Amino acid sequence: MNRENSLSRIKEEKGSWDLVIIGGGASGLGVALDALSRGLKVLLLEKSDFAKGTSSRSTKLVHGGVRYLAQGEVGLVLEALKERGRLLKNAPHLTINQPFVIPLYTYFDRLKYGLGLKIYDWMAGSLRLGKSMFVSKEETIKRLPQIKQRGLKGGILYHDGQFDDARLALAIAKTCIEMGGCILNYARVNKLTKGEDGKINGLVFRDLIGKTNYRISAKSVVNATGVFADKILQMDNPEAPKMIQPSQGIHLVMDSSFLGGEDALMIPETSDGRVLFAVPWEGKLVVGTTDTLVKKPKMEPRPLASEINFILETAKNYLVRPPKRSDVLSVFAGLRPLAAPKEGSTKTKEISRSHKVIVSKSNLITITGGKWTTFRKMGEDTVDAHFKNHGLQKLASSSAEKHLHGYSEEEIEGHLQLYGADAALVLDLQKQRPELKERLHEAYPYTAAEVVWAVREEMALKIEDFLSRRCRILLLDAKASMQMAPKVAEIMAKELKKDEAWITEELEEFNKLAKKYLIK
Ligand SMILES: Cc1cc2nc3c(=O)[nH]c(=O)nc-3n(C[C@H](O)[C@H](O)[C@H](O)COP(=O)(O)OP(=O)(O)OC[C@H]3O[C@@H](n4cnc5c(N)ncnc54)[C@H](O)[C@@H]3O)c2cc1C
């Protein structure tokens, strides 16, 4: 995964690409993976870093979506359960089978959730991750040591998957490169080009690092820009109606001792009728999320005070030790790319969460909606549209069986598990240069070797790329990420051959960003 190699390839390619994909989040990467599995020639362009948008800000669940079942979205849940099983098989190094417990305070809830989760199990068929069952009050307390015990009748135990979203994005990007794809970050698409027939035949993008524009020709252009999809649709047709309604969801990260144990807590009905999760993640506890309509899409959405209060208030009702604002180590927000509601409706809950593939008159293929769990299927449906559009015979897809980069069934101790087969190579770096064993922060296990690895092998170009998406410290503990930043900047500057001015600028930019992840 080397930026210079990708740029050389773009310059050298004389012929046109089959598919040029705009957006390097879950959707764009899913399209690239599936298209490559069918032998197409693929270029993916991301204006920032891979997964910088919504795809690094999820709740980190690989799930069928139990709550959609209650809304009668059977097809959506069936599809997601199938994809959940596939992802856990294809990326065992990046996913885990996570037990969840719903605490029960009435016998009616036992019946309602017990039955619902039996159906969920049954729908997953052979891809089921474990049997859901009623557990006694004692067992519930053992699994959720900090749950409020007054009135507790027991719990329902069930299973879903959990993953590291940004590192999964990197693993997919690497897999795509290994399959012959070309992938570039910090490459912003500024214009779509059309032939005399009015059909899109390529685009113009700007390499934001080299400050150069490139004109690219393509059989199909795919708009996989999440909440930014309307901007690309309007590049195609300035009159295009608004398709996306962004809906914000935030998460609070706190010490894992607020829940205790290794199981996750699922609160099936909050005061606003949603579900709330408290999930152990990389040694901390992630609590969320919310559903707040916002007017405009932003690269760095800001959590609202009301959202923070809502999560703290809800957690207070269930946890023995109620978390306070001062207990929050980091707060992060993401935007759901929901399909804009029909006129008259304002509630996002009413909008279907399934994905949509839309082809414009000039052949721009747009993929919107969906979720991380179904990224591969979303890709498959999008590539099908490419064949249909051009009247071509569909080539068979094999993305469902494709092992993702780093695939390893071996259990590696500690956080290097997420590197899978690459963990040995990171450790080799430390053997070759023992100074790279140095920790970046006394309270965390990340080492200097991982920074070197991120620059050489994972296309990290800014300190934020490392601190937010290669290692996840910005989301886990924003203050610690600021303390690590100077060391990370120094190592990256050496690797990237940058000067002192670059270090100063990077640190200033990062500290400004990290402060937004702190609650005052
Ligand atoms: C709060 C929250 C929690 C969630 N939790 C879960 C969960 O637990 N499990 C799950 O399965 N799903 C979850 N989801 C859903 C999932 O995260 C999203 O569906 C998914 O990440 C969307 O990916 P995307 O690629 O469509 O968008 P994005 O990740 O936003 O990617 C779009 C990319 O396009 C790029 N781009 C935009 N314009 C241009 C341009 N002109 N040129 C080049 N690139 C451009 C952007 O920089 C961006 O990186 C959650 C979503 C939210 C908001």
The ligand as an ORCA input file, in Angstrom:
! r2SCAN-3c Opt
* xyz 0 1
  C     -23.321      6.759     14.744
  C     -23.263      5.632     13.768
  C     -23.109      4.331     14.214
  C     -23.048      3.295     13.303
  N     -22.837      2.035     13.759
  C     -22.787      1.013     12.898
  C     -22.508     -0.301     13.379
  O     -22.274     -0.527     14.561
  N     -22.486     -1.301     12.465
  C     -22.725     -1.101     11.140
  O     -22.733     -2.061     10.390
  N     -22.949      0.141     10.654
  C     -22.965      1.192     11.496
  N     -23.179      2.463     11.033
  C     -23.333      2.671      9.595
  C     -22.007      2.737      8.863
  O     -20.996      3.304      9.661
  C     -22.173      3.546      7.584
  O     -23.252      3.029      6.861
  C     -20.946      3.497      6.689
  O     -19.766      3.764      7.407
  C     -21.094      4.506      5.562
  O     -19.981      4.392      4.727
  P     -19.847      5.245      3.402
  O     -18.664      4.730      2.685
  O     -21.136      5.257      2.682
  O     -19.605      6.741      3.920
  P     -18.266      7.389      4.487
  O     -17.558      6.509      5.420
  O     -18.627      8.740      4.997
  O     -17.339      7.531      3.212
  C     -17.544      8.471      2.192
  C     -16.188      8.973      1.777
  O     -16.311      9.755      0.585
  C     -15.279     10.697      0.611
  N     -15.558     11.769     -0.346
  C     -16.559     12.680     -0.277
  N     -16.476     13.527     -1.326
  C     -15.419     13.136     -2.079
  C     -14.817     13.634     -3.273
  N     -15.291     14.713     -3.911
  N     -13.729     12.992     -3.758
  C     -13.221     11.897     -3.119
  N     -13.753     11.397     -1.984
  C     -14.829     12.007     -1.466
  C     -15.269     11.167      2.064
  O     -14.053     11.770      2.407
  C     -15.545      9.877      2.822
  O     -14.375      9.263      3.319
  C     -23.187      3.537     11.922
  C     -23.338      4.848     11.472
  C     -23.342      5.894     12.380
  C     -23.461      7.292     11.909
*
